[in-house]
């Protein structure tokens, strides 16, 4: 009995500082997260069907949100978040990790590892109901960029060593900007060079493995992104219009390979209808114009829906990728209908990768459509399922995007069908 009392006393003494810090006046620490699991069946051309009960889109995560009220309406904020793959025993994915300041009058500033405005502010995952599932539009879905440099809409795509500012909304207008200082060896995605691979690091390959989110690099200048949106309620209709510009400067090594600064322009809109016959409908879409692809020629592992895109037997595909150094475009369109606690979803689009680039690869296109439903059991728990099909025209094998004796994984190996059903709980 005495031993139990001593153990409880020691545990209480160790916990006391944590409890005290969490209850400091003006400070609030919130534990949040999500757990998701889905059974997905993947059927790709020329390969046997594969099914697994996992979370390959890496929707599952947990984290801490910290806030402290300062003087004159100023607030200090911090976020520490980590991802996992429920069903696969993996819990090693770093997500958002930043500290910042905010004020209702001017907005929110963040410093650290952040999401790009193209992902969570202007289009991207904000208009994809199936974001972070195997039916997602980015990457394997082929209707949104999922670049491993973090500047696209890719699942688990983040930008390291960045400064992000989100403005307050004024008369329906708001904007967001991101800046990543890149002139440093420590931010060079090519810093781990392998002479046996022609001096190229595996982190430069289309799978985007290695230092994901390192967009700048030695002599890469500053990378950045800016986006703006406008919200209006017109005759009962809810309208959002957005647009943005993204710039990923080529660093010294990339320039030596013939790559130039990547520029991406995005424009799009969403509309919810006024009460009436169409009141439960919502339409959304966006268009991306890509020039001199660098990050847009890659996918994050979660966007490609594989644990390792360099695995020769994987069925994962990066259907939204451009050819390295070449141009292209991506458009996405969709609609939802709310029927009680169920949301019916239909969406699709096309990626056009123009011929050329540093490998002289042929032109390629990927068309896709997705249908499915999301049923909300409560505000926190939902069931989802559906079907996605991707048609690939002129699929490129691995050799089409290989360079300097490095064999790249296939971007798109043929038509691809995906069936899935899953459950998600937010806490």
Beta strands, then each sheet from edge to edge (+ up, - down):
strand 1: 27-44
strand 2: 50-54
strand 3: 61-69
strand 4: 75-85
strand 5: 90-103
strand 6: 107-114
strand 7: 159-167
strand 8: 173-181
strand 9: 222-234
strand 10: 237-248
strand 11: 262-272
strand 12: 281-291
strand 13: 328-339
strand 14: 342-353
strand 15: 364-376
strand 16: 381-393
strand 17: 416-426
sheet 1: 2+ 1- 3+ 4- 5+ 6- 7+ 8- 9+ 10- 11+ 12- 13+ 14- 15+ 16- 17+
end
